[in-house]
């Protein structure tokens, strides 16, 4: 199943995507819902971030290639950081280049949306708490982070630094998906989630030992090698096999 959260004439709704249409749902993906008879062409709606989370939890250093590229030690346990929900934008939303920024980079990732409240969940049951999977771009002001690792949340927490979408897809194997990131049409990142150090179910199990994950929360699972800077005017796209292609343009602050 392919879901989306969308806006039509100022009203946010959830829908099911079929071919080039979206079927409006009555209710919530995190409770009960039913299909309505209201259909919209995809070109007639604005795709929103897939959920309104209480938090966005991201995994660092989860791809073998990236760790080798930056010459870091392989972690024994998952390394996490938080991004604020205020960073979220949807498909075709603008990534705003902050006036204080010096080096803004893309980080294409696979993310998941939590369906049910989870705490202290065994690894073999963790995937049953997932609504579905989406593309994510962990945009980062890299110069700020390299200056001081304690500024990680600031460097990753600017408004618009969390593009997510375009859809939430349920019927994929998250541990065996191809991921590509494009900058102005050129492939910059290309890897597979098979090369992650930690599986999706282990990440969720480990996280749930520490914090309660709530319906709508987003967990992003790390980026492969090939991260690079962006500049205003660039177009960045994150494509995940079986899910779709998330597209965003970079703009200067104040640019229309």
Residue pairs with C-beta under 8 A, 6 or more apart in sequence:
1 16
1 132
1 169
1 170
1 171
2 16
2 17
2 18
2 167
2 168
2 169
2 170
3 14
3 15
3 16
3 17
3 29
3 50
3 131
3 132
3 167
3 168
3 169
3 170
4 14
4 15
4 16
4 17
4 22
4 47
4 48
4 50
4 165
4 166
4 167
4 168
5 12
5 13
5 14
5 15
5 47
5 48
5 49
5 50
5 51
5 90
6 12
6 13
6 14
6 15
6 22
6 40
6 45
6 46
6 47
6 48
7 13
7 45
7 46
7 48
8 24
8 40
8 44
8 45
8 46
12 48
13 24
13 25
14 24
14 25
14 27
14 28
14 29
14 33
15 22
15 23
15 24
15 25
15 40
15 45
16 22
16 23
16 25
16 35
17 23
17 42
17 167
20 41
20 42
20 43
21 39
21 40
21 41
21 42
22 39
22 40
22 41
22 42
22 45
23 35
23 36
23 38
23 39
24 35
24 36
24 38
24 39
24 40
25 33
25 34
25 35
25 36
26 33
26 34
26 35
26 36
27 33
27 34
29 115
29 131
29 168
30 115
30 116
30 131
30 215
30 216
46 90
46 92
47 90
47 91
47 92
47 165
47 166
47 167
48 90
48 165
49 88
49 89
49 90
49 162
49 164
49 165
50 113
50 132
50 134
50 164
50 165
50 167
50 168
50 218
51 113
51 131
51 168
51 216
51 217
51 218
52 85
52 216
53 85
53 88
53 113
53 114
53 214
53 216
53 217
53 218
54 85
54 214
54 216
54 217
55 82
55 85
55 211
55 214
55 217
55 218
56 82
56 83
56 84
56 85
56 87
56 88
56 162
56 217
56 218
56 219
56 220
57 80
57 81
57 82
57 207
57 211
57 213
57 217
57 218
57 219
57 220
58 80
58 81
58 82
58 83
58 109
58 138
58 156
58 219
58 220
58 222
59 78
59 79
59 80
59 198
59 203
59 219
59 220
59 221
59 222
60 79
60 80
60 81
60 222
61 67
61 72
61 74
61 75
61 79
61 197
61 222
62 78
62 196
62 197
62 198
62 203
62 221
62 222
62 223
63 191
63 195
63 196
63 197
63 222
63 223
63 224
63 225
64 74
64 195
64 196
64 197
65 191
65 195
65 224
65 225
66 222
66 223
66 224
66 225
66 227
67 73
67 74
67 197
68 225
69 225
69 226
74 197
75 197
77 206
78 198
78 202
78 203
78 206
78 207
80 207
81 152
81 153
81 156
82 153
83 138
83 153
83 156
83 157
83 161
83 162
84 153
84 157
86 157
86 159
87 139
87 156
87 157
87 158
87 159
87 160
87 161
87 162
88 162
88 163
88 164
88 218
89 95
89 160
89 162
89 163
89 164
89 248
90 163
90 164
90 165
90 166
91 163
91 165
91 166
91 246
91 247
91 248
92 247
92 248
92 249
93 160
93 163
93 248
94 160
94 248
94 249
94 250
94 251
94 255
95 104
95 137
95 139
95 160
95 161
95 163
95 230
95 236
95 248
95 249
95 250
95 251
96 158
96 159
96 160
96 251
96 252
96 253
97 104
97 230
97 231
97 232
97 250
97 251
97 252
97 253
98 104
98 141
98 158
98 253
99 253
100 141
101 141
101 143
101 144
101 158
102 141
102 143
102 144
103 141
103 142
103 143
103 229
104 139
104 140
104 141
104 142
104 229
104 230
104 231
104 250
105 139
105 140
105 142
105 227
105 228
105 229
105 230
106 137
106 139
106 181
106 183
106 188
106 227
106 228
106 230
106 236
106 238
107 137
107 138
107 139
107 140
107 181
107 223
107 227
108 135
108 136
108 137
108 179
108 180
108 181
108 189
108 223
108 224
108 238
108 239
109 135
109 136
109 137
109 138
109 179
109 220
109 221
109 222
109 223
109 238
110 133
110 134
110 135
110 136
110 174
110 177
110 179
110 193
110 220
110 221
110 240
110 243
111 133
111 134
111 135
111 136
111 164
111 218
111 219
111 220
111 221
112 130
112 131
112 132
112 133
112 134
112 174
112 200
112 204
112 218
112 219
112 220
112 221
113 130
113 131
113 132
113 133
113 134
113 168
113 216
113 217
113 218
114 129
114 130
114 131
114 213
114 214
114 215
114 216
114 217
114 218
114 219
115 129
115 130
115 131
115 215
116 129
116 215
117 212
117 213
117 214
117 215
118 126
118 129
118 204
118 208
118 212
118 213
119 208
119 211
119 212
119 213
120 208
120 209
121 129
121 204
121 205
121 208
122 205
123 201
123 202
123 204
123 205
124 201
126 200
126 201
126 202
126 204
126 205
126 208
127 174
127 200
127 201
127 204
129 204
129 213
130 174
130 200
130 204
131 168
131 170
131 215
132 168
132 169
132 170
133 168
133 169
133 170
133 172
133 174
133 177
133 240
133 243
134 164
134 165
134 166
134 167
134 168
134 169
134 218
134 240
134 243
134 246
135 163
135 164
135 165
135 166
135 238
135 239
135 240
135 243
135 244
135 245
135 246
136 162
136 163
136 164
136 218
136 220
136 238
136 246
137 162
137 163
137 164
137 181
137 236
137 238
137 246
137 248
138 156
138 161
138 162
138 220
138 223
139 156
139 158
139 160
139 161
139 162
139 163
139 230
140 155
140 156
140 161
141 154
141 155
141 156
141 158
141 161
142 155
142 229
144 151
144 154
144 155
145 151
145 152
145 155
145 156
163 238
163 246
163 248
164 218
164 246
165 244
165 246
166 244
166 245
166 246
166 247
167 243
167 244
169 242
169 243
169 244
171 242
172 241
172 242
172 243
174 193
174 200
174 221
175 193
175 194
175 196
175 199
175 200
176 192
176 193
176 194
177 192
177 193
177 240
177 241
177 242
177 243
178 190
178 191
178 192
178 240
178 241
179 189
179 190
179 191
179 192
179 193
179 224
179 238
179 239
179 240
179 241
180 187
180 189
180 190
180 238
180 239
181 187
181 188
181 189
181 190
181 226
181 236
181 237
181 238
181 239
182 188
182 235
182 236
182 237
182 238
182 239
183 228
183 230
183 234
183 235
183 236
184 234
184 235
185 235
188 226
188 227
188 228
189 223
189 224
189 225
189 226
189 227
190 224
190 226
191 224
191 225
191 226
193 200
193 221
195 224
196 221
196 222
198 206
200 221
203 219
203 221
204 213
204 219
207 213
207 219
213 219
230 236
230 250
231 250
232 250
232 251
232 252
232 255
233 249
233 250
233 251
234 249
234 250
235 247
235 248
235 249
235 250
236 247
236 248
236 249
236 250
237 245
237 246
237 247
237 248
238 245
238 246
239 245
239 246
